[in-house]
Amino acid sequence: MASKPVLAFVTEAIRRDIHEPLRHFKDFEIVHFYFKAPYGDIGTKELEGGAVRAIKFDNARHLYRKLTRLAPAVIQGAEPYASKKALIFSFAAQKAARKVGAKFIFPMLENRPPHTRFGVLSPLVKLILRLYCKKTDLIFVLNKGAQKNLLDVGVEKKKIVRALWGVWGVDTELFSPQKNGKEPKWQIPVILYVGRLVEEKGIADILNAYEKVIDITPAHLVFVGTGPMECEVEKYRAGNRKKGKITLLGLRQQTDLPPLFRAATVSVYPSRTVPKWEEQVGTVNLQALACGTPVVSAQSGAIPEYIINGKIGLLVPEKDPSALAKSLLTIINNKKRAKELSRAGRKYALAHYDSKKNIKRGEAIVSKLCYEK
């Protein structure tokens, strides 16, 4: 039996939700090269002994040597806008692809215009992207802004494919409405936030909206995650002990999140666009949908591309706590509406955001690429 062609992924910072789904590839043997594992959700032993082969590299030269020695059929480089290191590793991977005659691909998520994110350096950054794309065979884009950034530097449309690639979507077997007995027994309606506690995730808007919600009905606000605004949340909690109930659960592993979503009344994710960042997918929203948890999010970045407002979730304008509170109350106080959104969200997630299905779709595209001269 002939061996499978090798598809090598190159990642600066490896994460469980990016690495673990790679086991679903069927047509390729996957080898994942990574520089660091900073998120604490996957260990070295697990990477070395897991279902998908993972190889750590120390620098760009080390990566180049390892890739040329492996000689894969396809190499996926990093997005050049991601970071300085990602840029260096990207060109090392591309050089290795040319050396061994491999097809070269990469995913593009960055949707901020270069002049907004990079300022005076934007002409240089755009030139680098143009040169990088010139020697690339295929680019997966995950939002409209990323596609625009590519087209603006002259990338051929035929090289660009819209798909959930790299960010694969959600494990809909793990993130599901099926309870496993680990769900918290919260006594009152729960508003759940999962993510970094930073300004651009709309933490201040959540607190302001919560103030308005508990003026009308009891509700429990739960935060999962850490970040600079943790102090602000603690300060708010200390000053509102009699009026509301706020819980900070800190960081949680991916496998611990589904029971929290299932126990929550509504998931809230009101991101804000800032000069150097905007939402590129909004994976937390997809996880909530897959669990059948109603979603209230913001019309921010690419979120409206993934959440159909009024059909599978409720979207509000950015930086609008009043509108946020109104939508949260709609779900808390209207059980029929909440059930409608729950069923529609789960159904949509199964059809569009299932990581196994997305990998199958993407793999077919890459397989076809391998047969092109």
Secondary structure, DSSP 8 states (H G I E B T S, - for coil): -----EEEEEEEE--HHHHGGGGG--SSEEEEEEEE-TTSSS-HHHHHTSSSEEEE-SSHHHHHHHHHHH--SEEE---TTS-HHHHHHHHHHHHHHHHHT-EEEEEE---S-HHHHHGGGHHHHHHHHHHHHHT-SEEEE-SHHHHHHHHHTT--GGGEEE---SS--B-TTTSSS---S-----SS-EEEEES--SGGGTHHHHHHHHHHHTTTS--EEEEE---TTHHHHHHHHHHTTTT-EEEE-----GGGHHHHHHH-SEEEE----BTTB--SS-HHHHHHHHTT--EEEES-TTHHHHS-BTTTBEEE-TT-HHHHHHHHHHHHH-HHHHHHHHHHHHHHHHHH-BHHHHHHHHHHHHHHHHT--
